[in-house]
Amino acid sequence: LTPPPPPPTPPQGLGRRQRQMCIRDSGNGERSRGLAVAGILAPIKMLLALPHFFVLALVQFGAFIAGYFGFWVIAFTGKLSPGIARFVHNSLGWNVRITAWFGSLRDEYPAFALEQPEYQARVVITEPTLERSRGLAVAGIIWFLKGLLLIPHVIVLYFVGIAAAIAGYIAYWVIAITGVYPDGIFNFVVGALRWSTRTSAWLLSLTDEYPPFALRA
């Protein structure tokens, strides 16, 4: 027997950095019919999530302030502060958890905490270092410049978000009847959430790699 040939070397600029942001969910498809009915009667599930949305709004405001301060740190040092990186990362993770719960991607009600590593919907960052582009940081300091670069994503995500909301609402009905989240809808809704999270991560300098126009991980 001969050993298998080594995998091909990825082209320059690809490889590990190509999969910086992903949202993992290890669910088996089964979901609570009761929570699905609460989703069909949207105000009920919204009411249950309201405490999270209120606190998270304050946390995300703080994350954007911290991210803006991070632009200045990067502009002078070429590196993102570890404390800022962790806080922004955790704020994105909290948003993913409550969004996943509200959309029945997960049934477990998330904790009121910046970190909840055991939750099965989370943000994973594999950026190897905290070194960041000074040019992108300056574009962030002049806020609208970095925002302009994301306009194509914002436009596409507007329509993707509408489609994901409709698909998610259909999923509530399917879950209420069958107790199972359809794989196709699940993958689409997770992909939309992943895409949105990647754009926020790039805007706030958690990564310098411009996010792809894709639902995939």
Disulfide bonds with the S-S distance in Angstrom:
none
